[in-house]
């Protein structure tokens, strides 16, 4: 922050990140806007054209900006078993340094995206 602008905040200095698929979105005419710390495509040809395309073909939602969880454990803790207890995903079969998108299950059968 500078001493010259009293309205400047630390949030003003946070760099906006680009998605791994940024070039793909731009090559297809994606209108990019800052959202959740990333430049996100919000529109391509227009709302009606996109609605019809998804109804007649398919849609793509880039989830690479969504939350990531980092798990640390104490020595000897079975992290894989703990994760497999709450994730409906094959964690044990996941290779070192790899990731997998999944849901994080909560009690009473509710869930949230992770």
matplotlib code that plots the C-alpha trace (Angstrom):
import matplotlib.pyplot as plt

x = [0.0, 1.1, 0.9, -0.5, -4.0, -5.9, -8.6, -6.1, -6.4, -4.3, -7.0, -6.1, -2.6, -3.7, -2.7, -5.5, -4.5, -5.2, -6.9, -5.1, -7.6, -7.2, -5.8, -8.6, -11.3, -9.8, -9.3, -13.0, -13.9, -14.5, -15.2, -13.0, -13.7, -12.1, -13.9, -12.7, -9.1, -9.0, -9.9, -13.0, -15.0, -18.5, -19.8, -18.9, -21.4, -24.3, -26.8, -29.3, -26.7, -25.0, -28.4, -29.3, -25.8, -26.0, -29.6, -28.7, -25.1, -23.2, -21.7, -18.3, -17.7, -14.1, -13.8, -10.0, -10.6, -12.6, -11.4, -8.5, -7.9, -4.4, -4.4, -1.6, -1.4, 0.4, 3.0, 1.3, -2.2, -4.1, -4.9, -6.1, -8.6, -9.9, -10.3, -12.1, -14.5, -15.7, -15.0, -16.9, -13.7, -10.9, -8.2, -6.1, -5.7, -4.6, -0.9, 1.6, 1.3, -2.1, -5.5, -9.1, -12.3, -14.9, -17.7, -17.1, -19.9, -21.5, -23.8, -27.5, -26.6, -25.9, -22.8, -20.7, -18.3, -14.6]
y = [0.0, 3.5, 6.4, 8.6, 7.0, 6.6, 4.5, 1.9, -1.5, -4.6, -6.2, -3.7, -5.2, -8.9, -10.2, -11.6, -15.2, -16.7, -20.1, -23.0, -22.9, -19.1, -19.3, -21.8, -19.4, -16.4, -18.2, -18.9, -15.3, -15.5, -12.2, -12.4, -10.6, -10.8, -13.2, -15.1, -14.0, -15.3, -13.9, -15.9, -16.2, -14.9, -14.9, -15.8, -15.1, -13.9, -15.3, -16.7, -18.2, -19.9, -21.1, -22.7, -24.2, -25.9, -27.1, -28.6, -29.7, -29.4, -26.9, -26.6, -25.1, -24.5, -25.4, -24.8, -21.6, -23.5, -24.3, -26.5, -28.3, -29.2, -32.0, -32.3, -35.1, -36.2, -38.9, -42.3, -40.9, -42.7, -39.7, -41.8, -43.7, -40.4, -38.8, -41.9, -41.7, -38.2, -38.2, -40.4, -40.7, -43.2, -41.5, -44.6, -45.1, -41.5, -41.1, -39.0, -35.3, -35.8, -34.3, -35.3, -33.2, -34.6, -33.7, -33.4, -35.2, -33.8, -35.4, -35.9, -36.6, -32.9, -32.1, -29.3, -29.0, -29.2]
z = [0.0, -0.6, 1.8, -0.9, -1.3, 2.0, 0.2, -1.1, 0.6, 0.7, -1.5, -4.2, -4.4, -4.8, -8.2, -10.3, -11.4, -14.8, -15.0, -16.5, -19.4, -19.8, -23.4, -24.3, -23.1, -24.8, -28.1, -28.1, -27.4, -23.7, -22.0, -19.0, -15.7, -12.2, -9.9, -6.8, -7.4, -11.0, -14.4, -15.3, -18.5, -18.0, -21.5, -25.1, -27.8, -25.5, -23.0, -25.6, -27.9, -24.9, -23.5, -26.9, -27.3, -23.9, -24.5, -27.9, -27.3, -24.1, -21.7, -20.0, -16.6, -15.6, -12.0, -11.7, -9.6, -7.0, -3.5, -2.8, 0.4, 1.8, 4.4, 6.9, 9.4, 12.5, 12.2, 11.7, 10.9, 8.1, 6.0, 3.0, 5.2, 6.7, 3.2, 1.8, 4.8, 3.6, -0.1, -2.6, -4.6, -5.0, -2.9, -2.3, -6.1, -6.6, -7.6, -5.7, -6.6, -8.3, -7.6, -8.0, -8.0, -5.7, -3.3, 0.4, 2.2, 5.3, 7.8, 6.9, 3.2, 2.3, 0.3, -0.9, -3.8, -3.1]

ax = plt.figure().add_subplot(projection="3d")
ax.plot(x, y, z, "-o")
ax.set_aspect("equal")
plt.show()
